[in-house]
């Protein structure tokens, strides 16, 4: 859906074939009860395909296919949604983008290089994950003493924290919120597993109990985290919207085939006018969600003045209509659609999670409204 050039189509084809081979539906179901769904070897192969380098600058080992790395990465997110695939796609790329933009030469020399090569993964411990956007002061505080900083607090709903080597954490303190790169194995870092709706994504509450780090762990200037978090939120909003579009596209395709082949009273189910109208509505929602996600990727990836408004619009629309449309797909399957044995719930779970991962569609709608009211959305 998002591949426009021949190179992007080749990239999408390679990603699709890889996911079909490594995480078919049977494998997704098999991973449902596993404590970890992360496969380091497969992730390294994904990194070789280019999944980890698209948001990093060229001179630091990154690069893009089309000149817009976010638009290229949207293709991967779309395929992850279509396959309900596991993997630290959002977190690792968000941290790689942060290190590439605001990291020090020390960050570039080792952590970023590891992430780009697929030798390590990272996660963004964003305070708004699972809750409302902009909900006040960071839940982690930083106390600076000499050449070290001590972090204390708790961040809930951190994806893949147990598999991550690095956590990107925002901590409050003078002169303002600041980002820090925290090694997950540092003394004082504690994890508590949480339940989740997606069968193959694992979340944790992360506790930082007086975690002592050198001040070189700071990512960006002191007090700059609010602006940096907002930039990263734009990136992950576009990618989450892409996953939702992928999940909806897969669910719609399954349902279209069902309505064509399922007979009711001697006629194909899809021949009834009511079914035709519902399928047309879902197709419209799918195309609209794809269009706004694509436009958001273009705007954010090129640094357009209205980029934040487009990122917010993408999640406000896809986050609302994606799960609703997949629910319609389930209803059109009748009783079989609500069983665990049917695959539709895999895509509904992915869409619902992505829709609410960073605040929910209503929060992004409010964010868009505030931008429009302030004149920031041209």
C-alpha positions as MATLAB code, in Angstrom:
seq = 'XXXXXXXXXXXXXXXXXXXXXXXXXXXXXXXXXXXXXXXXXXXXXXXXXXXXXXXXXXXXXXXXXXXXXXXXXXXXXXXXXXXXXXXXXXXXXXXXXXXXXXXXXXXXXXXXXXXXXXXXXXXXXXXXXXXXXXXXXXXXXXXXXXXXXXXXXXXXXXXXXXXXXXXXXXXXXXXXXXXXXXXXXXXXXXXXXXXXXXXXXXXXXXXXXXXXXXXXXXXXXXXXXXXXXXXXXXXXXXXXXXXXXXXXXXXXXXXXXXXXXXXXXXXXXXXXXXXXXXXXXXXXXXXXXXXXXXXXXXXXXXXXXXXXXXXXXXXXXXXXXXXXXXXXXXXXXXXXXXXXXXXXXXXXXXXXXXXXXXXXXXXXXXXXXXXXXXXXXX';
ca = [
       0.000    0.000    0.000;
       2.797    2.452    0.879;
       5.468    1.343   -1.601;
       5.523    3.835   -4.461;
       8.897    3.420   -6.148;
      10.397    0.258   -7.593;
      13.019    0.208   -4.826;
      10.346    0.520   -2.148;
       8.343   -2.278   -3.758;
      11.419   -4.511   -3.680;
      11.975   -3.571   -0.026;
       8.367   -4.374    0.816;
       8.521   -7.672   -1.042;
      11.603   -8.728    0.914;
      10.020   -7.754    4.230;
       6.786   -9.565    3.393;
       8.565  -12.763    2.397;
      10.715  -12.671    5.524;
       7.734  -12.284    7.843;
       5.752  -14.956    6.010;
       8.646  -17.377    6.484;
       9.541  -16.528   10.091;
       6.248  -15.550   11.724;
       3.339  -17.267    9.983;
       0.052  -17.266   11.848;
       0.871  -20.635   13.419;
       4.065  -19.191   14.883;
       2.231  -16.127   16.197;
      -0.180  -18.425   18.015;
       2.679  -20.594   19.310;
       4.344  -17.537   20.845;
       1.207  -16.497   22.735;
       2.247  -18.189   25.976;
       5.979  -17.525   25.748;
       7.525  -15.127   28.311;
       9.567  -13.567   25.493;
       8.725  -13.410   21.799;
      12.012  -11.817   20.751;
      14.271  -13.810   18.417;
      17.724  -12.156   18.256;
      18.785  -14.067   15.145;
      15.671  -13.101   13.203;
      15.993   -9.491   14.333;
      19.584   -9.360   13.086;
      18.372  -10.593    9.723;
      15.692   -7.896    9.777;
      18.401   -5.331   10.490;
      20.278   -6.577    7.437;
      17.114   -5.924    5.428;
      17.221   -2.324    6.671;
      14.593   -2.267    9.431;
      16.811   -0.487   11.976;
      18.741    2.072    9.927;
      16.047    4.126    8.231;
      15.727    6.861   10.885;
      19.462    7.293   11.520;
      21.602    9.799    9.611;
      23.625    8.549    6.652;
      26.950    9.615    8.166;
      26.273    7.480   11.259;
      25.499    4.290    9.398;
      21.852    4.898    8.609;
      20.204    5.655    5.323;
      16.943    5.509    3.444;
      15.600    4.016    0.256;
      13.541    6.917   -1.044;
      15.182    9.859    0.719;
      12.494    9.757    3.411;
      13.408    7.117    5.973;
      10.109    7.354    7.820;
       8.131    6.696    4.636;
      10.318    3.645    4.042;
       9.902    2.418    7.616;
       6.135    2.843    7.289;
       6.294    0.000    4.757;
       7.817   -2.265    7.408;
       5.244   -1.199   10.006;
       2.446   -1.968    7.551;
       3.781   -5.487    7.028;
       4.205   -5.977   10.783;
       0.524   -5.102   11.177;
      -0.526   -7.439    8.352;
       1.298  -10.339   10.007;
       0.678   -9.368   13.665;
       4.436   -9.860   13.919;
       6.530   -9.605   17.082;
       9.666   -7.506   17.254;
      10.973   -4.270   18.806;
      10.242   -2.197   15.705;
       8.845    0.951   17.312;
      11.091    1.113   20.361;
      14.397    0.367   18.664;
      13.774    2.837   15.855;
      12.615    5.558   18.254;
      15.801    5.200   20.317;
      17.970    5.002   17.183;
      16.365    8.231   15.946;
      17.015    9.913   19.311;
      20.670    8.860   19.424;
      21.200    9.835   15.811;
      19.691   13.288   16.314;
      20.785   14.265   19.813;
      23.303   11.676   20.970;
      26.987   12.264   21.689;
      29.898   10.811   19.713;
      30.093    8.197   22.475;
      26.474    7.230   21.780;
      27.185    7.082   18.074;
      30.271    4.915   18.513;
      28.624    2.119   20.459;
      24.904    2.018   21.384;
      23.715    3.375   18.040;
      26.040    1.092   16.123;
      24.675   -1.903   18.044;
      21.079   -0.926   17.292;
      21.725   -0.407   13.589;
      23.480   -3.753   13.275;
      20.726   -5.582   15.122;
      23.183   -6.692   17.815;
      21.046   -5.038   20.489;
      17.547   -3.615   20.815;
      16.179   -0.707   22.792;
      12.878    0.635   24.014;
      11.458    4.059   24.680;
      10.129    4.331   28.225;
       7.733    7.100   27.316;
       5.642    8.337   30.238;
       2.527    8.685   28.086;
       2.541    5.032   26.999;
      -0.853    3.557   27.743;
      -2.218    6.836   29.077;
      -3.034   10.426   28.198;
      -0.673   12.613   26.221;
       1.036   15.349   28.175;
      -0.132   14.171   31.562;
       2.239   16.280   33.653;
       5.682   15.864   35.136;
       7.767   12.799   34.252;
       7.354    9.926   36.719;
      11.149    9.627   36.967;
      13.308   12.224   38.711;
      17.005   12.958   38.238;
      19.400   14.163   40.925;
      22.719   15.399   39.554;
      25.792   15.271   41.741;
      29.205   16.009   40.319;
      29.795   13.800   37.298;
      26.886   11.445   37.889;
      23.111   11.448   37.794;
      20.799    9.321   39.940;
      17.427    8.305   38.499;
      14.469    7.253   40.630;
      10.867    6.503   39.693;
       8.613    4.132   37.800;
       7.408    4.021   34.206;
       4.524    1.716   33.349;
       3.736    0.009   30.049;
       7.231   -0.194   28.559;
       7.295   -2.538   25.588;
       9.985   -5.195   25.366;
      11.937   -3.924   28.379;
      13.161   -7.414   29.302;
      14.722   -7.906   25.865;
      16.128   -4.397   25.506;
      19.749   -3.593   26.239;
      18.952    0.123   26.495;
      16.031    2.152   27.833;
      15.466    5.744   26.774;
      14.006    7.458   29.838;
      12.842   11.016   30.441;
      13.560   12.291   33.939;
      12.468   15.513   35.583;
      14.757   17.835   37.474;
      16.545   21.143   37.087;
      16.691   22.732   34.566;
      13.839   20.623   33.151;
      12.951   17.197   31.757;
      15.953   15.470   30.205;
      16.429   12.207   28.305;
      18.865    9.550   29.519;
      20.010    6.287   27.962;
      19.816    3.687   30.716;
      21.447    0.254   30.374;
      18.748   -2.219   31.286;
      21.263   -4.241   33.303;
      22.305   -1.286   35.466;
      21.968   -1.821   39.242;
      18.600   -0.590   40.483;
      16.643   -1.259   37.270;
      13.672   -3.502   38.053;
      11.041   -5.008   35.763;
       7.543   -6.263   36.534;
       5.699   -8.086   33.729;
       2.255   -6.832   32.733;
      -0.632   -8.407   30.882;
      -1.406   -7.289   27.365;
      -3.993   -7.686   24.633;
      -1.512   -8.462   21.827;
      -0.422  -12.105   21.818;
       3.204  -11.451   20.852;
       4.117   -8.106   22.448;
       5.296   -7.993   26.050;
       5.051   -5.019   28.402;
       6.680   -4.251   31.715;
       6.569   -1.715   34.494;
      10.101   -0.365   34.860;
      11.291    0.757   38.290;
      14.429    2.841   38.686;
      15.679    2.630   42.272;
      18.488    5.154   42.589;
      20.071    4.125   39.323;
      23.456    5.867   39.128;
      24.710    6.818   35.670;
      27.475    9.059   34.348;
      26.236   12.384   33.033;
      27.381   11.193   29.604;
      24.233    9.041   29.601;
      22.258   12.220   28.881;
      20.782   12.318   25.377;
      20.500   15.886   24.127;
      20.658   19.082   26.116;
      19.408   19.334   29.669;
      15.790   20.451   29.780;
      15.166   19.555   26.111;
      13.205   16.337   26.654;
       9.754   17.835   26.150;
      10.638   18.871   22.615;
      12.494   15.639   21.911;
       9.680   13.467   23.277;
       7.219   15.317   21.051;
       9.409   14.648   18.001;
       9.676   10.950   18.845;
       5.945   10.782   19.449;
       5.383   12.034   15.903;
       7.561    9.217   14.579;
       5.940    6.400   16.545;
       2.455    7.766   15.852;
       3.057    7.399   12.114;
       4.470    3.893   12.550;
       1.641    2.782   14.844;
      -0.866    4.103   12.310;
       0.930    2.079    9.638;
       0.602   -1.084   11.709;
      -3.109   -0.408   12.178;
      -3.553    0.016    8.422;
      -1.731   -3.263    7.845;
      -3.891   -5.110   10.364;
      -7.072   -3.654    8.856;
      -5.970   -4.487    5.326;
      -5.389   -8.115    6.299;
      -8.717   -8.352    8.138;
     -10.569   -6.719    5.254;
      -9.037   -9.139    2.735;
     -10.049  -12.138    4.826;
     -13.584  -10.770    5.160;
     -13.918   -9.946    1.475;
     -13.048  -13.530    0.612;
     -15.494  -14.807    3.249;
     -18.423  -12.765    1.955;
     -17.724  -13.918   -1.603;
     -17.540  -17.606   -0.759;
     -20.020  -17.928    2.111;
     -23.559  -18.696    0.961;
     -26.742  -17.732    2.792;
     -30.167  -18.815    1.491;
     -28.575  -19.925   -1.762;
     -26.768  -16.619   -2.428;
     -23.237  -15.388   -1.695;
     -23.224  -13.368    1.503;
     -21.616  -10.487   -0.348;
     -24.553  -10.227   -2.756;
     -26.824   -8.695   -0.103;
     -27.087   -4.927   -0.261;
     -26.442   -4.400    3.447;
     -23.230   -6.428    3.251;
     -22.137   -4.550    0.131;
     -22.610   -1.240    1.914;
     -20.691   -2.365    4.988;
     -17.828   -3.671    2.894;
     -17.755   -0.414    0.922;
     -17.633    1.589    4.141;
     -14.746   -0.527    5.447;
     -12.867   -0.156    2.176;
     -13.293    3.610    2.395;
     -11.981    3.640    5.966;
      -9.014    1.497    4.943;
      -8.090    3.764    2.046;
      -8.555    6.911    4.147;
      -6.415    5.549    6.990;
      -3.704    4.588    4.523;
      -3.832    7.992    2.864;
      -3.505    9.979    6.088;
      -0.700    7.710    7.358;
       1.171    8.137    4.072;
       0.736   11.914    4.165;
       1.893   11.985    7.782;
       5.016    9.977    6.913;
       5.804   12.449    4.144;
       5.289   15.467    6.402;
       7.175   14.148    9.430;
       9.911   12.559    7.347;
      10.610   15.766    5.460;
      10.248   18.083    8.450;
       7.234   19.954    7.073;
       5.823   22.784    9.229;
       2.540   20.911    9.694;
       4.202   17.558   10.421;
       2.931   17.291   13.997;
      -0.625   17.974   12.907;
      -0.445   15.227   10.278;
       1.043   12.721   12.728;
      -1.748   13.498   15.182;
      -4.390   13.242   12.448;
      -3.041    9.854   11.363;
      -3.413    8.349   14.827;
      -6.692   10.128   15.529;
      -8.226    8.620   12.387;
      -6.547    5.219   12.104;
      -6.710    4.664   15.854;
     -10.466    5.174   15.869;
     -11.592    3.627   12.605;
      -9.100    0.766   12.352;
     -10.301   -1.235   15.380;
     -13.940   -0.387   14.621;
     -13.637   -1.685   11.059;
     -11.948   -4.905   12.200;
     -14.783   -5.375   14.696;
     -17.140   -5.138   11.710;
     -15.087   -7.808    9.954;
     -15.560  -10.078   12.945;
     -19.305   -9.447   13.018;
     -19.632  -10.309    9.323;
     -18.112  -13.705   10.075;
     -20.914  -14.493   12.484;
     -20.268  -16.864   15.375;
     -17.009  -18.234   14.020;
     -15.527  -14.760   13.982;
     -15.584  -14.427   17.760;
     -13.836  -17.722   18.418;
     -10.197  -17.934   19.473;
      -9.545  -20.331   16.601;
     -10.248  -17.683   13.975;
      -7.343  -15.419   13.031;
      -9.235  -12.131   12.922;
      -8.702  -11.455   16.605;
      -4.926  -11.387   16.024;
      -5.302   -8.298   13.837;
      -7.884   -6.721   16.122;
      -5.511   -7.124   19.057;
      -2.700   -5.462   17.122;
      -4.888   -2.554   16.023;
      -6.371   -1.973   19.489;
      -2.945   -2.003   21.120;
      -1.398    0.386   18.611;
      -4.397    2.685   18.822;
      -3.983    3.100   22.576;
      -0.254    2.702   23.028;
       0.576    6.403   23.302;
      -2.618    7.937   24.565;
      -5.440    6.817   22.299;
      -7.133    8.416   19.288;
      -9.048   10.929   21.407;
      -5.787   12.194   22.915;
      -4.294   12.650   19.447;
      -7.482   14.387   18.309;
      -7.101   16.837   21.205;
      -3.458   17.298   20.285;
      -4.491   18.083   16.701;
      -7.160   20.484   17.934;
      -4.640   22.347   20.071;
      -2.278   22.652   17.109;
      -5.056   24.000   14.897;
      -6.158   26.450   17.585;
      -2.612   27.718   18.020;
      -2.074   28.099   14.297;
       0.714   25.499   14.247;
      -1.221   23.312   11.778;
      -0.945   25.190    8.506;
];
